[in-house]
Amino acid sequence: MHRHNTPLRGVKATPHPKEGDAAYTEINYRYAGKTGHIHEVVSIGGRELAKVGFDDRKIVYYFLDDLELDERAKRGTFHDADAGP
């Protein structure tokens, strides 16, 4: 079974990428403002990137600083839904 090891796993996240940021592509902006859940956080080049999964099962990476996090919400990812009861 595939599991991620991160304290933010399952936290509700809404991306707000900065307009015109060369680090982002069209797909990042397409999912901007939509709510997903963090699957894992990785460090690359001294910056933290969050792997965010959305309801349509699309995974998009965002800088952690560009995410609005709701740690009070019920945690979960689509992997949890696949696991069943």
C-alpha positions in Angstrom: 0.0 0.0 0.0 1.3 3.4 -0.9 1.4 5.9 2.0 3.0 9.2 2.4 4.9 10.3 5.5 4.3 14.0 6.2 2.6 15.9 9.1 0.5 17.9 6.6 -0.8 14.8 4.8 -4.5 15.2 4.2 -4.7 18.9 5.1 -7.2 20.8 3.0 -5.2 23.3 0.7 -6.3 26.0 -1.7 -3.5 27.2 -4.0 -3.0 30.9 -4.8 0.0 31.0 -7.1 1.4 34.4 -7.7 0.4 35.8 -11.2 3.2 35.5 -13.7 5.5 33.3 -11.6 7.8 31.5 -14.0 8.0 28.5 -11.7 4.3 27.7 -12.5 2.7 26.4 -15.6 -0.8 26.7 -17.1 -1.9 23.6 -15.1 -1.0 25.4 -11.8 -3.1 28.4 -12.7 -6.0 26.1 -13.9 -6.3 24.7 -10.4 -5.7 28.0 -8.6 -8.5 28.7 -6.1 -9.7 25.1 -6.1 -9.5 23.1 -2.9 -7.6 19.9 -2.7 -5.6 18.0 -0.1 -1.9 17.7 0.5 -0.4 14.3 -0.2 3.2 15.0 0.7 5.7 17.8 1.1 9.1 17.7 -0.5 12.1 20.1 -0.3 13.7 21.0 -3.6 16.4 23.7 -3.9 15.7 24.9 -0.4 12.0 25.5 -1.0 9.1 23.3 0.1 6.7 22.0 -2.6 3.4 20.4 -1.7 1.9 17.7 -3.8 -1.8 18.6 -3.9 -4.5 16.2 -5.0 -7.9 17.4 -6.3 -11.3 15.7 -6.5 -10.7 14.8 -10.2 -7.6 12.9 -9.0 -5.2 15.3 -10.6 -2.0 16.0 -8.7 -0.4 19.4 -9.0 2.7 20.7 -7.2 2.7 24.1 -5.5 5.1 26.0 -3.3 3.9 25.5 0.3 4.0 29.3 0.7 1.4 29.7 -2.0 -1.2 27.5 -0.3 -4.0 28.5 2.0 -4.2 25.6 4.6 -7.2 24.6 6.6 -5.8 22.2 9.2 -9.2 22.2 11.1 -11.0 20.4 8.2 -11.4 16.6 8.1 -8.1 15.2 6.8 -8.0 12.8 3.8 -6.9 12.3 0.3 -8.4 10.2 -2.5 -6.0 7.4 -1.5 -7.9 7.2 1.8 -11.2 6.8 -0.1 -9.7 4.0 -2.1 -8.8 2.1 1.0 -12.4 1.5 2.0 -13.7 0.8 5.5 
